[in-house]
Amino acid sequence: MSEEVKAIDNINHPEHYKGKGLEAIDIIEAFELNFSLGNALKYILRAGKKGDRIEDLQKAIWYLNRELEKENNE
């Protein structure tokens, strides 16, 4: 695979967002998740694939807490 094709694939279909033929964005859109819940799911699904697993899970928690705060203020 050429470097140009790899770069495009990393933009359009990055490996760290894939699992068993599914991509995080497909799941997020199928369940019509909002920004915070979508990002929480994204970080959970990619945990440890792109960088630090603990950091990814902490980011997911941050987005979940943000969603809870929003729900509590409505």
PyMOL commands that set and color helices and strands:
alter all, ss='L'
color gray80, all
select helices_A, chain A and resi 3-12+15-17+24-30+35-46+53-72
alter helices_A, ss='H'
color red, helices_A
select strands_A, chain A and resi 18-19+22-23
alter strands_A, ss='S'
color yellow, strands_A
deselect
rebuild
show_as cartoon
